[in-house]
């Protein structure tokens, strides 16, 4: 609302506009902090996936080179069996690592939401720096 020229506050019955504005600012700060936390978490998650993909592609390329060098069908079958067994174990391990990372991110996010909510209720905009794990 527009303030009168004399600088007096405009009063709306039943509302404290300054408190309402402060609450909005605290809410906005909380959302901004949580978004920052989310982006840090996504960066960790994507980094894990990119590292895994890079390593798998290197192993796949090496497998192709070894397969091209096989002299017999039996040698090729053994090589492919070992490759598939190792790849399956690595994919399984990666799923476990991603689940663990997801659990940590979820727990950390929920802790952050709790702190932000408490700060909002107490009338303070807490500055949270997302943890970089």
C-alpha positions as YAML, in Angstrom:
chain: A
units: angstrom
residues:
- id: 1
  name: UNK
  ca: [0.00, 0.00, 0.00]
- id: 2
  name: UNK
  ca: [1.09, 3.54, -0.65]
- id: 3
  name: UNK
  ca: [2.27, 5.55, 2.34]
- id: 4
  name: UNK
  ca: [0.86, 9.02, 2.88]
- id: 5
  name: UNK
  ca: [3.19, 11.93, 2.14]
- id: 6
  name: UNK
  ca: [3.62, 12.63, 5.86]
- id: 7
  name: UNK
  ca: [5.48, 9.31, 6.32]
- id: 8
  name: UNK
  ca: [2.81, 7.79, 8.56]
- id: 9
  name: UNK
  ca: [2.27, 4.02, 8.27]
- id: 10
  name: UNK
  ca: [-0.73, 2.75, 6.41]
- id: 11
  name: UNK
  ca: [-2.69, 0.52, 8.74]
- id: 12
  name: UNK
  ca: [-4.75, -2.43, 7.52]
- id: 13
  name: UNK
  ca: [-7.00, -3.72, 10.29]
- id: 14
  name: UNK
  ca: [-6.02, -7.25, 11.35]
- id: 15
  name: UNK
  ca: [-2.68, -7.29, 9.50]
- id: 16
  name: UNK
  ca: [0.78, -6.24, 10.48]
- id: 17
  name: UNK
  ca: [2.21, -5.60, 7.02]
- id: 18
  name: UNK
  ca: [5.79, -5.42, 8.27]
- id: 19
  name: UNK
  ca: [5.50, -8.80, 10.00]
- id: 20
  name: UNK
  ca: [3.77, -10.27, 6.95]
- id: 21
  name: UNK
  ca: [6.57, -8.94, 4.75]
- id: 22
  name: UNK
  ca: [9.23, -10.29, 7.14]
- id: 23
  name: UNK
  ca: [7.56, -13.72, 7.14]
- id: 24
  name: UNK
  ca: [7.55, -13.68, 3.34]
- id: 25
  name: UNK
  ca: [11.23, -12.80, 3.28]
- id: 26
  name: UNK
  ca: [12.02, -15.64, 5.70]
- id: 27
  name: UNK
  ca: [10.01, -18.07, 3.57]
- id: 28
  name: UNK
  ca: [11.79, -16.92, 0.43]
- id: 29
  name: UNK
  ca: [15.19, -17.29, 2.13]
- id: 30
  name: UNK
  ca: [14.28, -20.81, 3.26]
- id: 31
  name: UNK
  ca: [13.24, -21.82, -0.25]
- id: 32
  name: UNK
  ca: [16.40, -20.31, -1.72]
- id: 33
  name: UNK
  ca: [18.60, -22.20, 0.73]
- id: 34
  name: UNK
  ca: [16.81, -25.47, 0.02]
- id: 35
  name: UNK
  ca: [17.19, -24.95, -3.74]
- id: 36
  name: UNK
  ca: [20.91, -24.39, -3.26]
- id: 37
  name: UNK
  ca: [21.06, -27.60, -1.24]
- id: 38
  name: UNK
  ca: [19.21, -29.44, -4.01]
- id: 39
  name: UNK
  ca: [21.62, -28.24, -6.68]
- id: 40
  name: UNK
  ca: [24.64, -29.30, -4.60]
- id: 41
  name: UNK
  ca: [23.03, -32.72, -4.12]
- id: 42
  name: UNK
  ca: [22.32, -33.06, -7.83]
- id: 43
  name: UNK
  ca: [25.92, -32.16, -8.62]
- id: 44
  name: UNK
  ca: [27.15, -34.93, -6.29]
- id: 45
  name: UNK
  ca: [24.70, -37.41, -7.78]
- id: 46
  name: UNK
  ca: [25.59, -36.49, -11.36]
- id: 47
  name: UNK
  ca: [29.30, -36.63, -10.55]
- id: 48
  name: UNK
  ca: [28.88, -40.17, -9.25]
- id: 49
  name: UNK
  ca: [26.99, -41.21, -12.38]
- id: 50
  name: UNK
  ca: [29.52, -39.58, -14.71]
- id: 51
  name: UNK
  ca: [32.46, -41.25, -12.96]
- id: 52
  name: UNK
  ca: [30.77, -44.63, -13.18]
- id: 53
  name: UNK
  ca: [29.84, -44.16, -16.83]
- id: 54
  name: UNK
  ca: [33.38, -43.08, -17.73]
- id: 55
  name: UNK
  ca: [34.87, -46.13, -16.03]
- id: 56
  name: UNK
  ca: [32.34, -48.48, -17.65]
- id: 57
  name: UNK
  ca: [33.02, -47.06, -21.11]
- id: 58
  name: UNK
  ca: [36.76, -47.52, -20.61]
- id: 59
  name: UNK
  ca: [36.18, -51.16, -19.60]
- id: 60
  name: UNK
  ca: [33.84, -51.70, -22.55]
- id: 61
  name: UNK
  ca: [36.47, -50.35, -24.94]
- id: 62
  name: UNK
  ca: [39.13, -52.56, -23.40]
- id: 63
  name: UNK
  ca: [36.78, -55.54, -23.74]
- id: 64
  name: UNK
  ca: [36.35, -54.84, -27.46]
- id: 65
  name: UNK
  ca: [40.11, -54.72, -27.92]
- id: 66
  name: UNK
  ca: [40.62, -57.98, -26.02]
- id: 67
  name: UNK
  ca: [37.78, -59.68, -27.90]
- id: 68
  name: UNK
  ca: [39.32, -58.69, -31.22]
- id: 69
  name: UNK
  ca: [42.53, -60.41, -30.11]
- id: 70
  name: UNK
  ca: [40.93, -63.76, -29.24]
- id: 71
  name: UNK
  ca: [42.27, -66.72, -31.22]
- id: 72
  name: UNK
  ca: [39.50, -69.22, -30.45]
- id: 73
  name: UNK
  ca: [35.78, -69.25, -29.81]
- id: 74
  name: UNK
  ca: [36.36, -70.76, -26.35]
- id: 75
  name: UNK
  ca: [38.72, -67.91, -25.48]
- id: 76
  name: UNK
  ca: [36.12, -65.37, -26.64]
- id: 77
  name: UNK
  ca: [33.34, -67.08, -24.65]
- id: 78
  name: UNK
  ca: [35.46, -67.07, -21.48]
- id: 79
  name: UNK
  ca: [36.33, -63.41, -22.00]
- id: 80
  name: UNK
  ca: [32.67, -62.43, -22.51]
- id: 81
  name: UNK
  ca: [31.56, -64.44, -19.47]
- id: 82
  name: UNK
  ca: [34.15, -62.75, -17.26]
- id: 83
  name: UNK
  ca: [33.27, -59.36, -18.69]
- id: 84
  name: UNK
  ca: [29.54, -59.82, -18.06]
- id: 85
  name: UNK
  ca: [30.13, -61.14, -14.54]
- id: 86
  name: UNK
  ca: [32.34, -58.14, -13.68]
- id: 87
  name: UNK
  ca: [30.00, -55.63, -15.33]
- id: 88
  name: UNK
  ca: [26.99, -57.02, -13.45]
- id: 89
  name: UNK
  ca: [28.86, -56.75, -10.13]
- id: 90
  name: UNK
  ca: [29.93, -53.18, -10.92]
- id: 91
  name: UNK
  ca: [26.40, -52.13, -11.88]
- id: 92
  name: UNK
  ca: [25.10, -53.70, -8.69]
- id: 93
  name: UNK
  ca: [27.72, -51.85, -6.63]
- id: 94
  name: UNK
  ca: [26.84, -48.59, -8.38]
- id: 95
  name: UNK
  ca: [23.15, -48.99, -7.60]
- id: 96
  name: UNK
  ca: [24.11, -49.48, -3.95]
- id: 97
  name: UNK
  ca: [26.30, -46.37, -4.03]
- id: 98
  name: UNK
  ca: [23.50, -44.31, -5.60]
- id: 99
  name: UNK
  ca: [20.98, -45.55, -3.03]
- id: 100
  name: UNK
  ca: [23.39, -44.64, -0.22]
- id: 101
  name: UNK
  ca: [24.00, -41.21, -1.73]
- id: 102
  name: UNK
  ca: [20.25, -40.71, -2.16]
- id: 103
  name: UNK
  ca: [19.69, -41.64, 1.48]
- id: 104
  name: UNK
  ca: [22.33, -39.15, 2.65]
- id: 105
  name: UNK
  ca: [20.91, -36.40, 0.43]
- id: 106
  name: UNK
  ca: [17.37, -37.06, 1.68]
- id: 107
  name: UNK
  ca: [18.46, -37.08, 5.31]
- id: 108
  name: UNK
  ca: [20.51, -33.92, 4.89]
- id: 109
  name: UNK
  ca: [17.64, -32.20, 3.06]
- id: 110
  name: UNK
  ca: [15.15, -33.10, 5.76]
- id: 111
  name: UNK
  ca: [17.54, -31.82, 8.44]
- id: 112
  name: UNK
  ca: [17.86, -28.57, 6.50]
- id: 113
  name: UNK
  ca: [14.10, -28.25, 6.13]
- id: 114
  name: UNK
  ca: [13.75, -28.74, 9.89]
- id: 115
  name: UNK
  ca: [16.32, -26.02, 10.63]
- id: 116
  name: UNK
  ca: [14.79, -23.64, 8.09]
- id: 117
  name: UNK
  ca: [11.29, -24.24, 9.47]
- id: 118
  name: UNK
  ca: [12.46, -23.66, 13.05]
- id: 119
  name: UNK
  ca: [14.23, -20.48, 11.96]
- id: 120
  name: UNK
  ca: [11.08, -19.23, 10.22]
- id: 121
  name: UNK
  ca: [8.94, -19.98, 13.26]
- id: 122
  name: UNK
  ca: [11.42, -18.19, 15.51]
- id: 123
  name: UNK
  ca: [11.43, -15.19, 13.19]
- id: 124
  name: UNK
  ca: [14.97, -15.61, 11.91]
- id: 125
  name: UNK
  ca: [16.18, -16.30, 8.39]
- id: 126
  name: UNK
  ca: [18.87, -18.89, 8.99]
- id: 127
  name: UNK
  ca: [21.67, -18.96, 6.48]
- id: 128
  name: UNK
  ca: [22.36, -22.54, 5.55]
- id: 129
  name: UNK
  ca: [25.31, -23.51, 3.43]
- id: 130
  name: UNK
  ca: [24.61, -26.83, 1.74]
- id: 131
  name: UNK
  ca: [26.98, -29.54, 2.86]
- id: 132
  name: UNK
  ca: [29.33, -30.70, 0.14]
- id: 133
  name: UNK
  ca: [29.96, -34.39, 0.70]
...
